[in-house]
Amino acid sequence: MTTTSEVKTAQLAAIEQSGWGQPFRLVQPRNLAFWVYLLGVGGGALAVLRYFGPGAHFYSPALTGGVLLFGLYLVPWLLLLRHQNRYTAQPAALLATAFVWGGLAAPFWIALPANNALLEIWTKVGGTAFAANWSAGLTAPINEEFGKALGLVLLIGLAPRLVRGAYDGFIIGAFIGLGFQVFEDVLYVYNGAAQTFGADQITSSFQMFLIRGAAGIVSHALFSAIFCAGLMWVLGRTPGERNVPRGVLTMLTAMVFHFAWDDMGGLSGGNALLAVVLPFVIAIVELVTLFYVARHASRQERIWVRQLLQPESDAGVIDPALLAAVSGLGKDRKAFRKLVHSRSRARHLLDAAADLARELARAQGSETSEVAHARAELLRLRGGR
């Protein structure tokens, strides 16, 4: 039988290993990672000004439309990722830092010049027909995935205690990819308006929004979430989590998905039916893989949450069903909703349990007024059950 002291020791170990509750600070003048991050974002911002500057006035309706439409597009994505960031949750400031890297540094400082150079090489090596069918898929997965993942590496340097497990890589990678995706989509809107010489810019912006928005469901956010989870498995920053073969395979899988999406025309081989069916098949495979990676990447996080809340469960603050739900998978939360016979009530209890876990992590397992308040709120909600 596990003693009270052993349970408390496991709780403190979970807090220490996860880094949950630690603050994030971007400005670190003595940290090289900060200056590399600043160089990348600054270089990306300058590239944006150079790229959009000359035609910004003439194509302002398209740019404005693109920014507004894809700004709205961000809202459901942020709500979805907030829901996924539910175990040992990363601070909003760190995720915003990841998003900015993905939006400015990865596409404009790294990918744009690197892609242009490599595309020219494929044209010279294989000819124009080969380049038209395959160069995008042979270029973007290399330059863009590693460029985005560099943001994760820099965040490890900036917040080594916060960025620990594969699920951290999964969530941070999703935010980096989302930044890349949104800024790239605005670039596509601008280029689309330029190709039509500024004719009917509002309509072309909306059409591009529909096309890129639909494709974005299985685009950069998905690629980077999978790729960065794999990178964290390779690095193995959490005891017992390192798995190099799994990590390399996961990273390669993300690159293959990126390749398939960019070279859909080459893969369909000119077959009209295959060109219609193939995107849906690839999207289904990508989503199944995403859920599989998320489930396995979150395993350590779920263990940490259970260890962190186990003393509260032993004290009767959290019942076993709620503990299983807050530290479990979707099926556990579904079972809990059935148990309490109310979706809204289950959500409130899960949120209260998560709040208590967060306050315990911030307090490093000690008793504080915030911990006491979170505990009292949970007990109040349970009292009405």
N, C-alpha and C positions, 0 to 999 in steps of 0.2 A: 504493500500500500504506500502511495506517495504521501510524504509528510508535508505539513504546512510550510516548513522551511524550504523544502525542495521545490514546491510549487512557486514560492516567492523568488527563489533563485532562478528558476526557469523564466519567470516574468521579467526579471531584471536583465537576464541574458537576451531575451527577445528584444527588449528596448535597445540594448547596446548594439546588437547585431544589425537590427533594422535601421537604426539611426532616426527612427520616427520621433518627431517632436523637436528635432534640431532645426535651428533657424537657417535660412539661406541668405547669403550675402554675395551679391555679384561683384561689387567694387572691392578688389583685393590687390592693391598696387604691388605687393611683394610676390604675387602669384603669377607665374608665366602664363598659365592658362587664361587668366583675365586679359592679358595683353594680346594673346592670339585671338581670343574671342572678339575683342575690340577691333583688331585689325580686320578680321573677317567681316564683321557687321559693317564697319566703316567702309571697307572696300566695296561691299555689296551695295551700300547706300549710294556711293559715288557712281557705281556702274548703273544704278537705276536712274540717277539724274542724267547721266550721259545718254542713256538709251531712250528715255522718254522725253527729255528736255527739248530737243529740236522740234518735235511735232506735238508737244503737249497742248499748245493753244489750238491748233487746227483740229486735233482729235479729242478735245476735251469732253464732248458729249459721250464718246465711247469710253474714255477713261473714267469719267464720273459714273456712268452706268455700270461699268465693270466693278468699280470699287463698292458701290452701293449694293449691287446684287450679290456679290461674293462676300460682302460684309454680313448681309442677312444670312447667307449660306453657312456662315461660321456658327450661327447660334445653335442649330440642332446638333452640330458636331461637338461644340463645347459642352452641351448638356449630356450628350452621350459619353464623352470622355470623362466628364465629372463623375458620372455613374460608375465608370470602369475604375476610376482612381479611388476605390473604396476600401482597400485593405490598409496597409501602412502608407497612407496617402501622401503624395508629394506636395510641397508648398506651391501655391499659385504663382509666386514670383519665379520659382525655378522653372515651372512649365511655360511661363511667359518668355523666359530667357531662351528656352528651347525653341519656342515658336518663332521668335525673332531670328534665331540662327537659321532655321529652316526657310524663312521667308526672304532673308536678305543675303546672308553669306553663302549658303549652300547653292542656290540657283545662280546668283549674279556674280559672286566672287569666284566660285569654283566651277560650277557646271557649265555655264554659258561659254566661257572661253575654252574650257577643256573639251566640251562637246564639239564646238566648231573645228578645233584642231583635229580631233579624232575622226570626225565625219569626212574631212578632206583626205585623211589617210585611207579610209575604207574605199573612197571613190577611186583613188589612185591604184589601190591594190586589186580591187575586184571589178572596177568599171562602174558606169552610171547605173546599169540595170541592177547589178548586185547591190549597190549602195541604196537605190530606191526601195528595195525589198527588205534589206537586212541591216543597214548601217545604224538606224535608230536603236534597234534592239541590242546591237553589239556595242553601243556607245553609252547610252543613258544608264543602264544598270551598273556599269562600272563607276563612271564619274559621279553620278547623282547619289547612289546608295552610300558610297564611301564618303562623299562630301557631306551628306546628312549625318552619317554616323560619327564624323569628326566632332559634331556638336555634342554628341553623347560623351565622347572621350574628354572634351573640354569641361563638361559638367561634372565628370568624375573628378577632374583636377580641381574644380571650384568647390565641390561639395562631396568629398570622398565618403563622409559618413552617411549621407543621404542616398546616394546612388550606389546600391549594394547588390540587389538581386536581379534576376532575369525579368521579373515583372516591372521593376523600375525601368529597365531598358525598353520594355514593351510600351509603357505609358509615355515615357519621354520620347521614344521614337515616333509614336503616333502624333505627338504635338509638333515635333520637328517636321514630319511629313505633311501635316496639315498646313503648316506655315508655307512650305515649299509649294504645295498644291494650290493654295489660294493666290499667292503672288504669281505663280506661273499662269494661273487661269486669267488673271488681269492682263498679263503679258499677251496671252492668246487673243483676248478681246481687242487689245491695241493693234496687234498685228493683223487681225481680221479687218479692222477698220482701214488700216493702211493699204491692204490688198485691194479694197474696193474704192480706194482714193477718197475715203471719207463720205461716201454716199450712204444715206440712211443708217447712220451710226447707232441710233437707239435700237432699231430692229436687229441689226447684226450683233449688238451686245447681248440682247435677250436670247437670240438663237445660240450664241456661243455659251451663254450661261446654262441653257437647257442641256446642251451636248456635254459640256465639261462637268456640269453639276451631276448629271446621271453617271458619267464615267468615274467621277471622283469617289463614288462609294467603294470602288475596288482599285484605288489608285495609290498615290504617294503615302497617305496616312497608313494604309494597310501594309504597303511594302516596307516602310521604315519601322513599323511596330514589330513585324516579324524579323527583319534584319537586325534590329538593335537588341531584341530578346536573344537572338543567336549570338551576337557579339558578347553579351553579358555571360552567357554560358561558357564561351571560350575564355573569357577573362577570369571567371570563377571568383568573384569578390566576396561571396558568402560561403562559409565553411560547408563543404559537402555538396555544393551546387555545381561545381565545375564539371563540364562535360564537353570536351573539345569536339568529338565526332558529331554530337547532336548540334552543337553551336554552329559548326561549319556547314552542316547539312541545312540547317535553318536559314543561314545567311544565303546559301546558294539557292534555296527555294525561293526566297524573296527576289533574288536577281532573275531567276527563271520566269517568275510571274511578271516582272517588269519587262523582260525581253518579249514575252508572249504578247503583252498588251501593246507594246510599241511596234511590233512586227506582225500584227494581225493580218495585214495584206499578204505578206510573204508566206505565212503559215496557211492561209486559205488557198493559196496557189491559183488565184483567179476564179475559183469556184464560187458562184453567187450565193448558193444555198449555205455553203460552209462559212462564208463571210458573215452571214446573218446569224447562224447558230453558234459559231465558235466563241463570240464574246460572252454569251450566256453560260456556256459550258465552263469557260475559264473563270468567270466570275463566281460560279458555284464552287468550283475547286478552291479558289482563293479564300472564300468565306469559311468553308469547312476547315481549311488549314489554319486560318486566323483563330477560330474558336479553339482548335486543338492546341495551338501554341499558347494562347492565353490561359487555358486550363492548366497546362503543365508549368508555365512560367509562374503562375500564381501559387503554386503548391507551397513554397517556403513562406510566402506572405500569409497564407491562411494558417499555417502552423504558428507563426509569430502572433497573429491576432488571438488565436486560441490560448496560447501560453500567457499572453498579456492579460486576458480576461479570466483566466482560470481561477485566480484567487477570489474574484468577484462572484464567480459561479459557486465556489465552495462556501462562500459566505451567504449565499441565497439571494444575492442582488440580481443575478442573471440565471434564469432557469436553463436546463440543458438544451431545450429546443431552440431557444433564442441564441445561445452560444453557438450551436451548430449552424444556425442560419447566418449569423453575422460573420462567421469565420469560414463559411462554406461556399458551395457553388450555387448556381441558379436553382437546381432541383431542391437544395436545402431551404432556400428562401421560399420556393413555391410550397413546399411542405409546411413551412411555418405559417404562411398565409392561410392555408387550409385549416391549420390548427386553431388559429385565432378567429377564423370565420369573417375576416375583414381585411381587405387589401390596404386601406388607409391606416388602420390600426397597426397592422404588421409593419408598414413603412415607418410609422412614428416610433415604434419600439426598436426597429433596426437602426434608425437614425440616432436614437438616444443611446443605444449600446455602442455605436460607433463613436459618438461624442465622448462617452465615458472612456473608451479606449484611447482616444486622442488626448484627452486631458491627463490620463495616467502616463502616457508616453512623454508629454511635455513636462510633467512633474517628475519624470524619471522614477516612477513607482512610489513616490512619496505622497503623503496626504497634504493636499492644499485646499483652499476654499473652492477653487474651480472644480477639483475632483469631487469634493463633497456635494457641490451644486449639481454636477452631472449625474452623480449617483442618486441624489434625491429626486431628480427629475425622472430618471428611469424607474425608480420605485413608485413614483406617483402614477406614471403611465401603466405600470404593471398592476397597480392597485385597482384600476378600473376594468381589469380584464374579466 
